[in-house]
């Protein structure tokens, strides 16, 4: 189970340049829960937040843009041993 202390410890390990991104993610959850009445808050579910175009583009630039110096690469598949077929 994840506790708040464990979450805080993980946040402390994040490089300082990504703190804005983490803060925006936390704010998004606060906005979601602020808009839910007490009765619905007790039930698990999926809630969404609407962003205007400018906010959404800023969010994408902050999150996707954090990989510009460390791009995601897909390496070759490699070869796997051939095993006996299951009958």
N, C-alpha and C positions, 0 to 999 in steps of 0.2 A: 504494500500500500504506500502511496506517495503522500508524504506529510508536507505541511507548509515549510518546516525547517529543511527538509530535503530539497524542496523547490528553491528556497532561498539560497542554499549552498550551491546549487547548480547555477543560479543567476550570478552569484559571486565569481564564478569561473569564466563567465562570458567576457570576451574582450570588450574594452570600453567603447570602441567604435560601433558596437551593435546594441548598445543600451537603448538608443532611441527606438529601434525596431521592437525590442522586448517590451518597452513601455507602451507602445501603440497596441501591441497584442493584448496586454493586460487591460488597457483602457477599453478595448473592444469587448472583452468579457464583462467589464463593469457596466458598459452601456447596455449590453444584453440583459443583464440581471436587473438593472434599474427599471427596465421597461416591462418586466414580468411581474404580475401581481403575486402576492404571497401564496395563494392557492396553487398556482401553476409552478411556482419555484420549487415546491416539494416533489414534483413529478419530473423524472428525467425526460429529456427530449432534445430536439434540435431546434435551435433558434438562430435566426439570421439577422444581420444588421445591414441596412442600406447605406451605401456611401454615395456621395456625389462624385462626379467624374474626376475632379481634381484630387479629392482625398484618396480615391481608388488608385489613381496613377502614382501618387506619392507613396502609398503603401507598396505597390508593386516595385517601384524603384528602390525603396528601402530594403525590401526582402529579397527580391531577385538580384538586385544590384550588389548585394553583399557577396555574391559569388564571382564578381568580375575578375578578381585577382586569383581565384582558385576555381576555374571552370570545371564542370562535371564532365567526366570522360567515360566513354564506354569502351572497355578493352575488348580484345578478341575473345571469342567464346571459349576457345581452348578445345582440347580433346578429352573425352571421357572414356573410361574403360567400358568395354561391352560386357555386360553381365548375362547370366542365364535368364531366359524368359520365364515369366511366372505362368504356371499352368493351372 
